[in-house]
Amino acid sequence: PLLLEITGQIAIQNCFLTAHGYRNTEEPEDNSEPTASCWLEARPDAVSRTYWRSVLPTVHSIMEHIPGDVDISGFVSVAADGAVRLQVIWEADEGETIETALPMFDEDENRCVPRSIAEVPFGVCVRAVFTMEY
């Protein structure tokens, strides 16, 4: 996998970045742990929007070097106005839970896993380090 870093903010839409995460209810026999996920997007300032305009060409450039066809629609979204969002998904290792292991920290490096959607830090600058798996 490729390790990437991006600065932006957590989008309000389709955010499951809480200790409870998201569980696929369409597959009741699936006993796996829920996943934590959210979409990241540009901050409202001009510098962030300019930076985020380079995200889609960068993703396309990376995908050109991967053998075979890669469908990026599951982790890249482009709105009608051209705004780009990236989806990040985190799954706990066996024996761990989102609440105890999600690598989400505040500015003082304290673990801060939101217990509910009301505690998700919407509208603030976040830095995400993630891998792109294909």
N, C-alpha and C positions, 0 to 999 in steps of 0.2 A: 504493500500500500504506500501511497504518497502522503506525506505529512504536510498540511497546509495551515495557514493562519490568516484570519480575517478579522477586521474590526467593523462593527456596525451596531445594529440593535435588534432585539428580538421582536419579530412581528407578532401582532395580537392574534391574527387568524391562524387556526389549526395549531395552537400551542399546547403541547402535552409535556411541558417541562416542569413537572411537579413530582413529588415523592411517589405519587400513584401512577404516573405515566399514562400509557395507552395500551389497552389490550384489545386485540382483534376479536370482537364478539361474533363475527361471522363463522369462526372456526371454534366451536365450543370444546372440542377434544384437545385443543392446543393448551397445554399446561405450562407453557414457558412464562417466564417473568415478563411483565409489561415492559415496554420501551419508553424512554423519554425522548421527545423530539420537539423541534420547533423550526421555524423558518427564520433565517437571518436576512436583514435588509439594510440598505443605506440609512445613515442618520439623515436628518432633514437639512443639514448644512451643505453648502456648495462643494466643499472639499470632499466630503464623504460621497456625495452623489457623483462627482467626477471620478473618484477612486473606483466606485462600484461599476461605472461604465466599462471598466477594463475586465470585470469578472467574467462575463460571457465569452469574450475572445480568448481569455486565458484558459477557461474550461475547454473550449473547442480545440485550442492548441494542444492541451494535454491529451485529449481524446484522440487526436490524430496520430499519436505515438503508441496507442494501445491497439494490439492486433484485434481484428474483428470489429463488428458493429457494437457500439455502446449506446444505450438509450439513456440520455441524461434527463429525461422529463420527470423522473422520480426525485431528482435532487436539485434541479434548476427550474425556476419559473420566471417567465418574462411577462409582465403586465402589458396591456394595450399601450400604455404610455412609455414603454421601454424599460421600466423599473425592473431590476433583477432581484430575485430572492434565491437563497440557497437553503436547502433543508439539511439539518443535521439530526442524526439519530444516534442514540446511545443505548446499548443493551448491557445489563449487568452480567458479569461472569457467573458461572454456576456457584451457588452458595451465597451470592451477594444480592442486595436489593438496590433499587434506585436510591432510596432514602439513605442508605449507609455508604454507597460507593460512587454516586454521580459526581464526576469531577467538576463541580461548580463552586467557585470561590468568590468572596467579596474582595474589595481593594486591600483589605488587611490580611488576605490569604486564609481566611476562615471559611470552612465549608459552609455553604448556604443553600441547601436544597429547599426550594419552595414547597411548603406543605399544601398549598392551594394555589389556584390561578391568581388570586389576589396578591400573593407574595412574589410573583414573577416580576423581575425588574424591567418592565416595559418602559420605553422612552428614554433609556439611559444607554450610554456607550458600553458595549461588551466586546471582549476579545475572545475569539474561539479558535482553538487549535484542534484540528480534526484530520482524519485520513479519508482519502477518497478510495472507496472500494468499488470494484466493477466486476 
